[in-house]
Amino acid sequence: MRRKVFCMLLAVALLVEALLGGGTYFFLRAFLIERTAERMEDMAYLLLGQLEDGGAQEQLEKWAAALNAQHDVYRLTVVGMSGEVTADTDAAAKEMENHQNREEIERARRSGYGQALRYSPTLGGSALYVAVSDGTWVLRISQDFAQI
């Protein structure tokens, strides 16, 4: 009888622990994604305000070097309003496919801001994308999800 009660209490304790642990994990995950996206959005708006016609690739490389001085975590991409990639810090822009159907780019073109957590073919893993637009360009910042 005691053994049965002990086993029942142990099972309930393990179930409660699993539920609390899982809930905490998902809460912290969502919290970290939200805070990281906010930081990336702030950076994107600051950089977009400084983006000049022509020389976008050079500007991106300079910005990426400054942002990634301590940890190489950010990727920057400039996309035209029709989806063509103008510049990218991690890939040859001319070889990249049109980005007009990318979730974060579509939202940024419509409302000025877009965010997505999805698989990146270039990185080969999940990434957090934040994109902002001024009506002429879309500036996208991405970060490998494993580094968040």
C-alpha positions, 0 to 999 in steps of 0.5 A, spaced: 500 500 500 505 504 501 509 503 495 503 504 491 502 511 494 509 512 493 509 511 486 503 515 485 506 521 488 512 520 485 508 520 478 505 526 480 511 530 482 514 528 475 508 530 471 508 537 475 516 537 474 515 536 466 509 541 465 513 546 469 519 545 465 516 545 459 512 551 460 518 555 462 522 553 456 517 555 451 516 562 455 523 563 455 524 561 448 518 566 446 521 572 451 528 571 448 526 571 441 521 577 442 527 581 445 532 579 440 527 581 434 526 588 438 534 589 438 534 587 431 529 592 429 532 598 432 538 596 428 535 595 422 531 602 422 538 606 424 541 603 418 536 603 413 536 611 415 543 611 413 542 607 406 544 611 400 543 609 393 549 605 390 555 602 394 550 598 398 554 592 398 560 596 401 555 600 406 553 593 408 560 590 409 562 596 413 556 595 418 556 588 419 564 588 421 562 593 426 556 589 428 560 583 428 566 586 432 565 581 438 561 575 435 559 574 428 552 573 429 548 578 424 547 577 416 545 584 413 541 584 406 538 589 402 532 588 398 529 592 392 521 593 393 520 588 387 524 583 391 531 583 388 537 582 392 541 588 392 546 587 397 548 581 402 554 580 407 554 572 406 552 571 399 553 574 392 547 578 391 547 577 384 546 569 385 541 570 390 533 568 388 528 573 388 526 575 395 519 578 394 515 572 397 519 571 403 515 572 409 518 578 413 520 581 406 512 581 404 510 584 411 516 589 411 513 591 404 506 592 406 507 595 413 514 597 414 516 591 418 516 584 418 519 578 422 519 571 421 523 565 424 524 560 419 529 555 415 534 559 411 537 555 405 543 559 405 545 558 413 542 551 413 538 552 419 533 556 422 534 563 423 530 569 426 529 575 420 527 582 421 526 586 415 524 594 415 522 598 409 522 605 407 518 604 401 524 604 397 528 599 400 527 593 405 533 592 410 533 585 413 537 583 419 538 575 420 541 571 426 542 564 426 537 561 431 542 557 435 545 563 437 539 566 440 
